[in-house]
Amino acid sequence: MSRLPDTFLIQVRRVIYREIAASLRRGIESGEYTAGELLPSEAALCATFGASRVTIRKALELVRNEGLVASRQGFGWLVVGEPLTQSLDSLMSIERQLGQLGRPLRREMTDFGFIDTPAQASMLGPRVLQVGRLNLVDELPFARIMVWCREDLATDLSRSQVTNTSFLDLLGQKPQRAVQTIGARAVPNAEAELLAVPEGSPALLLRRTTYDTDDGALLMSEHWFPGHLTEFVAELTTGGHLENELRLVAGR
């Protein structure tokens, strides 16, 4: 049996990867894959198209050169989109910020109930209302949030209220200030499943404690953001904002 020329095999491989790239392009243009969404893994694409990993990578690289997808270490390949920009300059809730940007937000409740206070929220007293949420923008998970509210402030709050309204708008006492820390973390399994990202992939973890006018703690919250979907912006001046930031860092 005669052996096929190497040039013929190269030509066939070239046609296959271009066809795969065209299929991925159609999926993006039709909305099957939306901005910020992770594509199937390379292994899954190999199985779908019956192609080798080398061929799949050539197809992905072709689509990347067109500016449609990008690769992120720890995540894989995703459809290119603008990250959600969140301001650190005020106590405005993320819901209000997204509303100003014209981005629709939907919440899914994962936790609601009074519990013994976890260690990270000990400043709130012995009992708290725990509320867990998954925030979706354009139906894409972009934040996993757990909020702990002081028990005496939460006795009249219903599941429906905390589903549809920010705590900052529900509290009887007006929040005066908040202390935030942001750090890079690997996403644990429980949060990774909700955010539809690989376990251990890069994320931003924001921890916030909110205080009233008497400097009493009202809320403590943890926010997990996949690293490829969000960015934080703070405007620093030579006045109060910069001085406050330096004071907070030095006081850790």
N, C-alpha and C positions, 0 to 999 in steps of 0.2 A: 504494500500500500504506500502510495507516494505521500511525502510529507508536504504540508501546506507551506508556501513561502512565508518567511518571517514578515515580509512587507505586507502580505495579505492579512496576517493576524493583527498587525499594528493598525491597519485601516479599519478592520472590524471593531477593534477596541475603541478606536477614535469615534466611530459612529455611535457605539453604545453609550459612551459617556456624554456625548452631545444630546442624545435622546433623553437620557436621564436628567440632564440639566434642563432641557426643554420642559420635561414633566414637572420638575420642581418649580420652574418659572411660572408655569400655568397655575400651579397650586397657590403660589403667592399672589399672582394677579387676580385670581378668582376669589381670594379670601379664605381659601381652605387653610392656609397658614397666615396668621395675622401678625402685625408688627409686634416685636418683642417675644413672640412665641418660639419655643424650642422646637426644632425639627426632630423627626425621629432619629434615633442614634444611627451611627454608621453601620452597626451590625444589623439593625432593623431595615435600613435601606438596602443593604446587601441581600437580605432575604426577600424583600419586596420586588427588587428588580432582577434578582438572580445574577448579580454581578459581584466581582471581587472588590475588596476594600480599596485597592489601588484605583479601580475605575470609578467607584463612588466618590473618592476624594478628588479625582480630576473633575468630576461633574460639579461637586460643591465649590471647588476653586474657580471654576468657570462662572458660576452664579455669583460667587463673591466678587469676582472682578467686575461684574456688572453693578455692584453696589447693593445687591438684594439681600445677601446674608452675610453673617460674620461669625467667626469662631471665638469662643470664650473658654479659657482653661477652666476646667472643673464643671462646665455646663455642656459643652458640645457646640452645635451649630444653631443659630437662631436667626429669625427674620429681622432685618435691620429696622429700627424705629427710634424715634426720639425718646430719651429717658424722661420720666416724670420728674420735674424740678420742684423741690419743696424748699420753702424759705425757713430759715432758722431765726428770723428777725422779730417774730411776734408769736403770741399765743394762739393765733388763728388755727383752727382745726384743719386737717388735711382735706376734709370734706369741703370746707369753704374754699380752700385754695384750688381744688380741682374744679369746683363750680365756676370760679372766676376764669379758669382756663377752658371752660366748655367741655370738660371730659366727664362723661357719665360714670358714676360710682354706684356699685351695688355691694351690700354687705350680706355675708352669711354668718349666722350665729353658730358658734361651736360650744360655748360654755355660758352658763348663767346660774348663779346660786351663791349663797352665803357659805363661806368656808373659814377655817382657822387661818390666820394670816400667814402666808409664806414668808420665809426669811428675808427676801429682797424687798418686801413691803412692810417690814416691822414698824416703821415710823407711823403707820396708820392705825395702830392699836391691835387688840387681840382677834377681832373678827372683821372681815371685809366682804363686800360683794365682788365676786370674780366674774368678769365678762370676757369671753373670748370671741374674736371675730376674724373672718377672712374678708379682706377688701379686694374687690375686683374692679378694674377699669377696662372698659370695652370688653368685658367678660373675661379678662385675663387676670389671674391672681397676681397682685403686686405687693400685698402686705399681710402679714399675720400679726395680729395685735391681741395682747392680753392686758386687760385693765383691772386694777384693784381699787375699789372705792371705799372710803371710810364708812363703817356700818351705819352710824347715825345719820349720814347724808343719803343713804341708799334705801332706807326702809320703805319708801313709797314708790320706788322706781320699778317699773314693769319691764318684762322682756321686750315687749313691743316698743317701749320708749327708747331703750338703749340700742335697739336694732335700727331705729329710724333717725335718731338724734344724737349728736355728739354730747359727751359728758360735760364739756365746757358750756353747753347751752342748757343743760338740765339742772346743774347744781344750783341750789339756793344761794350759796355763798359765792361771790364773784372771785375767780382766780386772779391773783395779783402777779405771780411770777412762777417760773419753772426752771429747774436745773436739768440739763440734758447732757448725756454722754453718748458718744457714737464710736463704735469700734468695729473692726473687721472680725468676722467669725465664720466658722464652718457650720452650715445649716444642719441641725440635728434631724433625725429621721422623721419625727412627728411633724415638724414644720415643713420639711422638704416635701412630704406627701401632699400637704395642703397647697403649697406654692408651686407644685408640679415642676420641681427642679431636682437634680440628683442629690442624694444625701452627701453631706460634706462639701458641697459646692460653696463658693464664696458668697457672703451676704454681709449686709450692714445691720448691726443690732443697735437700736436706739433705746435707751432707758431714760424715762422722764419722770420727775417728781414735781407735782404741781402744788403750790402753796396759796393760802388766802392772805388777806390783808394783815392778819395777826401772825403771819408766818407759821400757821399750822398746816400740816400736810393734808391735802384733800384726796389726791389721786397718785397712784404709781402705775406706770405702764411700761410694757416691753413691746417693741415693734421690730419685726423681722422683715427686711427688704432684700429680695434677690439683687445681687450686685450689678446685674446688667440692666435693671429696669428703673433705677431711681438715682438721683443725685441731689445733694443738699447744697444750698447757696446761702451764704451769710454776708451781709454788707457790714464791714467794719470801718469805723471812723476813728479819728484821733480823740474823740470825745468819749461819752459814756459807754458805748458798745464795746470798744476795744479795751477799755479799762476793766469793765465787768468780766470780759472773757479772760483777761490775764489773771484777774483775782480768782476766778473759779479754777483755772488750771493750777495755779500755785497752791490752792487750798485742798487739793486732792490728797 
